[in-house]
Amino acid sequence: MSVPASSHSNAGGWSEPKAPSPTETEQLKGFKDVVETCAGRKFDTFEPALFIAQVVAGMNYDIKYKVGDEEYIHVQIYNVPWLNQTEVTGFVDGQSLQSPFEWSVDGACAQDPPTSSEIEVDPEVLDGALVGGWSEPTAPSQTEREQLKGFKDVVE
């Protein structure tokens, strides 16, 4: 899920705050599941009212969602659509339409992300891998030696 390029600013800079177009509204509603998981509750109303976007290695969004009659939440999202990765990086409940975007460093979500011990990993995927550290040094293969020769000019 990504917002059309027409709403993006130059790489690294934030766009101006704006109300989303109908297409952008539907796309920003696509974050509902991840926002509800973060908030620890379900929203009957979930209408993006205002957003800004920043092009990075993916997209950063600051979105103001209307979740009640006069109730808004502010959500900061990092989205990498080509990796199917969406993460809530900021969440503030009990806001108004006029409230500025402000983020706490105390944690984004009401629900903590799973710890590494809670994540199931297929042992076959990790076969031969040294998790949490560096691998043992080995001599490079012929292919790796050829690839490394290309860096000779850079190093010298």
C-alpha positions in Angstrom: 0.0 0.0 0.0 1.4 3.4 -0.9 0.0 6.8 -1.6 0.3 8.0 -5.2 3.5 9.8 -6.2 1.6 13.0 -6.8 1.2 13.4 -3.0 4.9 12.8 -2.3 7.4 15.5 -1.5 11.1 15.5 -2.6 13.1 12.6 -1.1 13.8 13.3 2.5 11.4 16.2 2.9 7.9 16.2 4.4 4.9 17.1 2.2 2.6 19.9 3.2 -0.4 18.8 5.4 -3.4 18.0 3.3 -6.8 16.3 3.3 -6.5 13.0 1.4 -8.2 12.6 -2.0 -10.8 9.8 -2.3 -8.1 7.4 -3.7 -5.6 8.4 -0.9 -8.4 8.0 1.7 -9.0 4.4 0.7 -5.3 3.7 0.7 -4.7 5.2 4.1 -7.7 3.2 5.5 -5.6 0.2 4.5 -3.5 0.7 7.6 -6.5 0.1 9.9 -5.5 -3.4 11.0 -2.0 -2.4 12.0 -3.3 0.7 13.8 -5.9 -1.3 15.7 -3.3 -3.8 16.8 -1.1 -1.0 18.0 -3.9 0.8 19.8 -5.2 -2.4 21.4 -8.8 -1.6 20.3 -11.1 -1.6 17.3 -12.4 1.5 15.7 -15.9 1.7 14.3 -15.1 5.0 12.6 -11.6 5.2 10.9 -11.5 8.1 8.5 -8.2 9.8 7.5 -8.7 13.5 7.9 -5.2 14.9 7.3 -1.8 13.5 6.5 1.8 14.4 5.5 4.2 12.1 3.8 8.0 11.7 3.5 9.9 9.7 1.0 12.6 7.7 2.6 13.7 4.1 2.0 9.9 3.5 1.8 7.4 6.1 3.1 6.8 7.8 6.4 3.3 9.0 7.0 1.9 11.2 9.8 -1.9 10.6 9.7 -4.7 12.1 11.6 -7.6 9.7 11.8 -11.1 10.6 12.9 -12.2 7.7 15.2 -15.3 9.2 16.8 -17.6 12.3 16.7 -14.9 14.7 17.8 -12.2 12.2 18.6 -9.0 11.8 16.6 -5.8 9.8 16.8 -2.4 10.6 15.4 -0.5 7.8 13.8 3.0 7.7 12.4 3.6 4.9 10.0 6.7 3.6 8.2 5.7 1.6 5.1 7.8 -0.3 2.6 5.3 -1.7 0.1 7.8 -3.7 -1.9 8.7 -5.7 1.2 5.1 -5.8 2.4 6.3 -4.0 5.6 4.1 -1.6 7.6 5.0 -0.5 11.1 3.4 2.0 13.5 6.2 4.2 14.8 4.1 6.7 16.6 0.6 6.7 18.2 -1.2 9.4 20.2 -4.8 8.9 21.4 -7.3 11.6 22.5 -6.4 14.2 19.9 -8.5 16.8 18.0 -8.5 17.9 14.4 -6.4 21.0 15.5 -3.9 19.1 17.6 -0.3 19.3 16.1 1.5 16.1 15.3 3.7 15.4 18.3 5.4 12.0 19.2 6.4 10.5 22.4 9.7 8.5 22.7 8.1 6.2 25.3 6.8 3.8 22.8 4.5 3.8 19.8 1.9 1.2 20.6 -0.3 0.1 23.5 0.7 -3.5 22.6 4.3 -4.4 22.8 5.8 -6.1 19.7 6.6 -9.8 20.1 10.0 -10.6 21.7 12.4 -12.7 19.8 11.5 -15.7 22.0 7.8 -15.3 20.9 8.7 -15.5 17.2 8.6 -18.9 15.7 11.5 -19.5 13.3 11.9 -22.4 10.9 15.1 -24.2 12.0 15.8 -25.1 8.3 15.9 -21.4 7.4 18.6 -20.9 10.1 20.6 -24.0 9.2 24.3 -23.0 9.3 23.5 -19.4 10.4 25.0 -17.9 13.6 22.0 -15.9 15.0 22.8 -12.8 16.9 26.5 -12.5 16.0 29.1 -12.7 13.3 29.7 -15.9 11.2 33.0 -17.7 11.5 35.5 -16.4 9.0 35.9 -18.5 5.9 38.0 -18.3 2.7 36.0 -16.6 -0.1 34.7 -18.8 -2.9 36.0 -18.3 -6.5 32.8 -16.3 -7.3 33.3 -14.1 -4.2 37.0 -13.6 -5.1 35.9 -12.4 -8.5 33.3 -10.0 -7.0 35.8 -8.6 -4.5 38.3 -7.8 -7.4 35.8 -5.2 -8.5 36.4 -3.3 -5.3 40.2 -3.1 -5.8 40.1 0.4 -7.5 37.8 1.7 -4.7 40.2 0.6 -1.9 43.4 1.7 -3.5 
